[in-house]
Amino acid sequence: MFYSKEATVIKSKIYDGVSIIPLGGLGEIGKNMTAIKCDNEILIIDAGLLFPDEELLGIDIVIQDISYLLEHRDMVKGVVITHGHEDHIGALPYLLREINVPVYSMKLTIGLIETKLKEATFAANPRLHVVKPRQEFKVGSFRVELIRTCHSIPDSVAVAVHTPYGIILHSGDFKFDQTPVDGHSIDYQRIAELGNKGVLAFLSDSTNVERPGYSTSEKSVGESFDHIFRTASERIIIATFASNVHRIQQVINAACNYGRKVAIAGRSMVNIANVAQEMGYLDVPSGTIIELDELSQYPRNEVVLLTTGSQGEPMSALTRMAMSDHRQVKIEAGDTVILSASPIPGNEKLVSRVIDMLYRLGARVIAGSNNGVHTSGHACREELKMMLNLVKPKYFIPAHGEYRMLVKHKQLAMEVGIPEENIFIAENGSVIEVNEYQGAITGKVPAGRVLIDGLGVGDVGNIVLRDRKQLSQDGILIVVVTLDRENHTIAAGPDIVSRGFVYVREADELMTGAKEKVAQTLEKYLERNIVDWSSLKTGLRDSLSKYLYEKTRRRPMILPIIQEI
């Protein structure tokens, strides 16, 4: 594994207290991980991944730099997971390969983690432990309890860590849903009890801090589904997040109410639906779910297709259907396609493109929260205020959000009476030390990002990304030439191969000029008896780059290949 070797830096230190060290999830949406350090022991909360943006060409996922944890591996006692979303469990296989410690969470979350570790062909023997809400358990010397919350996946929890210096509470992802689909509302009573007892530091979800008011209940989406199912005359296709078990349940409920069979497309959704059904989190009447291959055996007005691809991912099932490239499903005129999700920031263009393609195929498209087919799993401003008033922490650390969200959450906390000096806007790697008497950001540890490309972990860096970006913008030019080293002459070539720059047959004049420029440069070096390959390649690259820029205003990557006889 490739991780930073930068030394840990601590500027100052509070004599006795708890260190809170976010290693991901601050200033970004994703790769959540927080280390709680107390008396030479470390507890990790969450180990998530981040999906790459368009600048990270070819990168599959992004995880945390865990150099700090590796440096203190003997102190790490375990990992507690708040819920089963990828941005909270996706980096676990990479973490556990390096530090094989126990993992604790709720039943469904552990089931999803088991599936993920199997997919990762995990060789070690991970110790996975199912814990119930309010059941206190020990991780090293830490006393930990999970507190039930509401989110867009069952078994979401907040984590309370009881230390000799006070309680550290991490909210996880949450919302206040008064009518949850599974009947499990947030444990207001226990949160209030902890608040009355005294919470030393509170880390809270900041995702929806910019949205006023309250989030709508997940049940409202079920009501919208009921209306759509009642009026749709042909096939219904619903794309949503694979992990949104509550949403899947409501689709199944509506399908049963209107006599439709349900098929599922997309490997991740099939896996999660299977795990949730096996563990009793999905109530599916016998005969409701059919195989994808069986769709054609039923009238179009008697089937529903649940699929991945709500974010317009290029290889997702819905995108392939929209491109008429799916092996088993073809979009036809009259189909009702529901995108039961809001685009993640950065995915808007991808989603719009898929919607446009669906319309071209004659589908009726219903998308987004404005049409009642999606609601967020994160608390809005008034809910965040309520949580702060319940917890009443001494110190507050906005978490899980981009930087502007953290700042606005700080402002919200000040509105409800938390002193500004007790609120810390931290960055990934910040060391926040707190005790009953004082708190401060006292230093920083390595906390960058590690890029995963195929099986490579961290072997793609800035130089490789720069080359990929150049290749994607201006292409590549390969110059092949053979030199007679003894006589200092060109024995063969130069030949030029172009990929992604110009089509050679349509650019004869440009390529002829390029060959002449290469020959002139080589002859100049050979006349001066310079036969050092490094100098020759640098000279070729510089002269050819200047010539091509003058002619085309483009800078392709130039790769000289020099052979000798």
N, C-alpha and C positions, 0 to 999 in steps of 0.2 A: 504494500500500500504506500502511496506517496502522500506525505503530509508535511506541513511546514516544520522546519527545524529551528525556527526563531525561538530564542530563549524567552521564558516567561518573565514578564516585567511587572513588578509591584512597586508603586511609587511610595506608598505609606501604608500603615496597617493599624486598624483598631485593635486594641490589646486583646479583648475577648469578644467574640460574636460569631455571627453566621455570615458566610460569604455566598452571595447569589451571583452566579456567572452565566449569563445567557450566551450560548454558543451558536445560536441561530434563531430566526424568527423576529428579530428586531430590525426595523428599517426594510422589511420585506414581508411578503405573504408566503410562508413556506419554510421548510427545513427547520422546524421548531425543535429546540433542545435547550434545556436549562440545567446547569449543575448547581446543586446545593452542597456547600462544603462546611463542615462543622467538626471541630476537634479531630482533624486529620482523617475524616471519612467523607466520601462524596456520594451523593444520591443524584441520579440523572432522571429528569422528567422529560419524557418524549424523545423521539429520535426520528425526525421526519425528513422528507426530501423536498426539493424544489424542482418544478419542471422548468426547463430552460426557455429563455426568451429567444427572439429571432436573431440576436447577435451571437448566440452560442451555437454556431453552425455545426451540425452533426452530433452535438452532445445529447445524450439520452436523458440523464438526470443530473442534479447537483445535490451534493450532501455537505455536511459540515466538515471543517478541518478539526479533527479531534486530537491534535498534537498535545493539548493541555491534559486531556484524559490519559493519553498514552504515557505522558511524562509522569503521571501520578496514578498509574494503573492499579497499584497495590491499595490505593485509598478507595477505589470505586467499589461500592458494595451492591449496587443493583440499579435497575431501571424501572420506573413507574410510568405507565402509558395512560393518557387521559381518554383517548378514544381511537377508533380504528381507521381514521382517514390517512391517506398516503403522506400528507405533510406532517404527520405525527408518528407513523410507524415505518415509513418507506426506507429509512436509513438503518433500521435495526440489523439486517443481515451484515452490513459492512461494519457496524459497531461490534456486534457479537463475535465476528471473526477475529477481531483484535483483542477484545476484552470480554471473555465469556462469563457473564454474571447473571444472576437471576432476573427475570422480568415479571412484573406484577401488573395485573389489570383485571377488568371485568370479563365475563364469560365470552361474549361475542368478540370483543377485541382480541382476546387470546386465541380464539378460533381463527380469526383473520391473520394473526401473526403466524400461527402454525402453517397456514396455507402459503403465506409469503416465504417463509423459511424453506418449505419444500420446493417451491419454484426456484429458489436461489440455490438449490442443491446443497443445502447447508450440511457440512460434514460434522460440525461439533455437536454436542449434546446440550442444547439450550434448556435452561430450567425455567419453564413457564408456569406461573402460579395464578390461578383464578381467585380473585378476592371479591367479597361482597361489600356493598356500601355500608359505611359506619363500622365495618369490621377492622379494628386496629391491628396492624401487623408490624413486625420489626424488619428493617433492612439495615443490617449492621446495628449501630446504636440508635438509628433514627426510628422514631415511632410514627407510623404513617397511617392515614385513613383516607378512603375515597368517599366523596360526597356526590350523590346523584345530581346531575344537571340535565337540561334539555338541549339537544342539538339536532342536526340533520342525520344522525346515525344513533341507533340505540346504544345503551350502556356508556354514554358519555359521562365523565365525572370531573369534578374538581379534586385537587390533591392537597391535603393538609399535612404538613410535615411538622411534628412536634419536636422541638429541640430544647436544650437546657436554657436557651436565651429567649425563647418565645416561639410562636407559631408562624410558619411560613405557609401562606395559602396561594395556590396557583389555580386560577379559575378554569383552565382549559378553554375550549370553545363552548360558548353557551348562549342561550336566549331564555326569556321567561315566556314559556308557552303554557297558557292556562288550560288548554284543551289538547294535550298531547295525544298523538295517535295511539301510542301503546299504553296510555293511562298512567305513565310514570312522570309526574311533574317534578320540578326542581325541588330539592330538599331545603326549603326556606328555613325550616325550624333549626336544622343543624348549622346552617350558615350563620343564622342569627345567634345561636348559642356560642359559636366560636367568636363572633363579633363581641358579644358581651364578656366572654372570657378574656379577650384581648388578642388581636392579631398583630404580630410584630411587623410583617411585611406582606403585601398583597400584590401579586402579578395578575393582570386582568387583560382579557381579549379586547383589542382595540379596533377590530375590523370594520365595524359599522358605526364608529363614533361620529361620522359625518352625516348619518341619517337621523333626522329628527323623529321624535315620537317613539312608538313601540313597533316591534316586528309583528307581522300577522301570524296567526297559528297555522301550523302545517295542515290542520283539518280543513282550512279554507281551500287548499289545493284540491282536496278530495271532492269538495262541493263543485269546483270548476270541472273536474274530470266527469262528475256525474252528469252535468249539463251537456258536455261535449259528447259523451257516449250516447246520451239520449237522442241527440240531433244528428250524429254522424251516420250517413247511409252506406258508407263503404268501409274499407279497412282503416284501422287506426294504428299509427306508428308513434311511439313515445320515446324520446331520447332524454335521458337524465343521467346524473352521476351514478356510477355503478354502486357506490357505497351508501346511497340514500335508501336504506331499507324501508323507512316509513313511506317514502314515495312509491316504492315498488309494491308495498302492501296496499296502498290506496288504488293503484292501477288494478291489482288483482281483485279488490273489492268491487270496483266499478265493472270490471269484466264479468264477474259472477252475477252482478245485478242485471246485466243486459245480455246474458247468455253468450258471451264471447270466450273463445279459447285464447290463451296467452303463450306466445313463443318468445324466447329470449335470444338476442344476438349480441356478440361481444364477449370475449373470453373473461374479462374482469367481472362483468355483470353476472355471467353464468356461475363463476366461482363464488362470488359473494352471496348470490341468491341460494346456492346449494348449501353453503355454510350456515346462513341465517335460517334456512328451512330445517336443516338437521338439528340445530340448536333450539328450535322452537320460537325464533324471532319473526318468522313469516308464517301466517296462517293461510295455507293454500288448500282449498277443497280438492278432493281426489278428482283427477281427470281434467283439472283446469289448465295445467301447463302441458304444452305439446312440444315436440321437437321442431326445429326450424324446417327440417325436410318435410314435415307434415302440413305446412301452411297451405300448400296447393290442394289438399284434400278437403278443405272447408270453404264454404262461400265467403267472399271477401267481407261481407257484413257480419261475419261471425268470428272474426279473429282480431287480436291485438298483438302488435310486435313491440316488445321492450328492447331498447338498444342503447349502446354507448354512442358517443359522438356529439354530445350536447355542446361541446366547445369547438366543434369544427376541426378536430384533430385529423390531419391528412390521411392516416391509415385506419381511422375508426370505422365502425360498421356503417353509421349513417352517412358519412362522407362518401364511402364507396357506393352506397345505394344512390346517393345524389348524382354521382358520376356514372351511373349505370354500369358499375364495375363490380357489383356484389354477385357472388356465384349463385346465391339462393333467393335473393329478394330483388325485385325490380319495382321501382316507384311507378305508379300508374295514375292517370287522371282520375280524380275523385278521392284519392287517398287523403286522409287527414293526418298531418305530421305535427306533433306537439314537441317543442323544445322546452322541456320542463327544467330550465336552469337559466341563470343570468351569465353572460359572458364574463369570464375572468379578465381583468384588465390586461390588455395586450392581445386578447383572442377575438376582439370585435370584428376584425376584417375576415378572419377565418369563418366565423359564424355567419356573417353577412353573405359570404360567397356561397356557403352551403344552402342558405335560405333561397338565394337567387336561383341556384341550380334546381332546387326542389320546385320552385314556381314554374321554371321552364318545362318541367316534366308534367305539369298540370296538377300538382298537389295543392291542397289547402294547408297553409302553414299557420300555426298558432305558437307564439313564442313569448317568453319572459313574464315577469311579475305583473306587468301592466295588464295582461290578459288573465291573470288569476291562476296561471299554471305553474307558478314558482313562488316560493317565499324563502327568505334567507334563514340560515341556521344560526346567525349571529345577532347579539343584542344591539338594539339601537340606543340612542342617547338617554332616553328616560329609563330604560332598563339598566344601563350602565350606572346611572345615578342611584337607582334603587339598590344595586349590588354594593356600591360603595357605602351607602348608608347602612346596609345590613352588616357589612364586614367591619366598618369603622377602623381601618388599619392605622397604625402609627406611621408606617412608611408605605408609599405606593409606587409601583413600577409599571407603567403602561407597557404592554407586551403584545405580540402577535399583530403586527401592522407595519405599514410603511411609515417613514419618519413623520410626515405631516399628521398621520393618525395618532402617533404617540404624543405629539405636541398638543393636539386637540383634546386628547384624553386627559392630559395634565391639566388643561384649562377647565375641563369638566370637573375634575377632582377638586380643584381650587374652589369651584362654585359651591360644592357641597361641604366645604369647610376644612379640607386637608391643607395644612400650611405648605406654601410653595417650597420651602427648604426641605420638606420631607418627601418630595416627589422627585424621582430620578428618571430623567430621559437618558436612557443608556443606549449603547451600541453593542453589537455582537462582540464578545470578548471583554466587555467591561466587568470589573470586579466591584460589586456593590457590597460593602460590609456594614452590617447593622447589629446593634444590640439595644437594650432598653434605653440607653442614655444618648446614643448618637448613631448617625448613619452617614455614609459618604461613598462616592465612587473613588476607590483608592488605587486603581491601576488597570492594567489591561493584559490579557493573555492572547495567544494566537487564536483567531476565529475567522479565517477566510472561508473560501469555498473550495471544494474538491469536485472536479468534473469527471463524470462517468461516461465513457464512450465505449459501448460494447462491453468487453471484458476488462478493458483498461480502467484502472482507478487512479486518477490523478496524473496520468502520463500525457494528458493534453493540457498544455499551458498557453500563455498569452502569445508565444511565438507561433505555435501551431494554429491558433485561432486567427492570428493576423494573416497567415498564409492562406487559410481557408477563405477568409473574407476577400483577399486579393483575387484568389482564383474565381470566386463567385461573381466578382465585379468585372474583371478584365481578362480572365482566362490565363492560359499558359502558352509559352513559345519554347520549344525544345530545339536547340542548335546542336547538330552533330557534325564533327569534323575530325579527320584523321591527319596527323602530322608525321612527317619524316624527320625524326629527331636528329639524325646524323647530318642530313643536308639542310636542315632548317627550312623546309618547304611544306606546303600543303599537299598531302598525298591524295586526299579524297574529300569531297564536300566543298563548302559547307552545305548541309541539308537542313531544312527547317520544317518542323512539324508544329502545327497550330491546333490548339483545342480551346474553344470558348473565347477566342480572340477574333479571328477572321476566318472565313472559308477560303482556303488557299487558292482554289481554282478561280474564285471571283476577285482575287486580289493579287494578280500576277505582278503588276507593277510594284506594289508595296513589297512583296516577297523577294522580287529580283533586287530591289534596292537594299533590302535587309541583308541578303546574301553578300552583296558587294561591300556593305559596311562591315560585315564580319570578316570578309577576306582582307580588306584594307587594314583592319585592326590587328589581325593576326600577323600580316606581313610586317607591319610596323614593329611589333614585338620581336618577331623572328630576326629581323634585320639588326636588332640591338642585342641578339643572342640571349633574349629572355625566354627561357623554356620552363620556368616554374609554373606548374599547373594552376596554382592559386592565383598568381598574378595575371595569367592569361584569362582565366575565367572571370575575374573581377573586371578586367579591361573590356572583355567582350560584353559582359552584362551592362556596364556603364554606357558604352558607346551605342549599343543596340537600343537600350532603353531610351536614350536621348533622341535617337533617330525616330523611333516609333511614336514617341510622345509628340514630336514636331509634326508628324504626318497624321496622327489619329487622335491626339489628346487623350490617349489611354496608356495605362502602365501595366501591361501583362506581366505575370511572373516569367522570368527568363531563366531557363535551365540549360547551361552549356555542358555538353558531353564531349570531352576531348580524348581521342584514342591516339596511340602512337605505334609506329612500325620501325 
